Amino acid sequence: MDPTPPELADEARLTTGEYEAVHMAVHSVLSPPWTLNSLFEERDALVVEVEGGYEWSAPELSNDLECRTTFARIWPLLPPRVRAVRQPELDGIDERFRKSTVEWPGQGEPG
């Protein structure tokens, strides 16, 4: 799935410095071979599983949700343009997750 509309494809091309900054941000939180793209793929795969009816236990779900926590740690370290280009994709995945879940009782405000 290519999240970048064709009319923005040229603007979305990262510079060498931006690629290096993304690599450094991801690997300051995760060990290789993780990439920003693989993190998006893992988050999306979890949402697909939740949309289909998550069949694992609550502790397993908690473990699987760590991917979103990792995004929260990496996101501020990414170059602003990378965040701007990828934010709609992350927002879309998060929205699909919210639509497929219900609030966990006693866990405070959603989000």
Secondary structure, DSSP 8 states (H G I E B T S, - for coil): ---S-GGGHHHH---HHHHHHHHHHHHHHS-TT--HHHHHHHHHHHHHHHHHH--S-HHHHHHHTHHHHHHHHHGGGS-HHHHHHHHHHHHHHHHHHHHT----TTS-S--
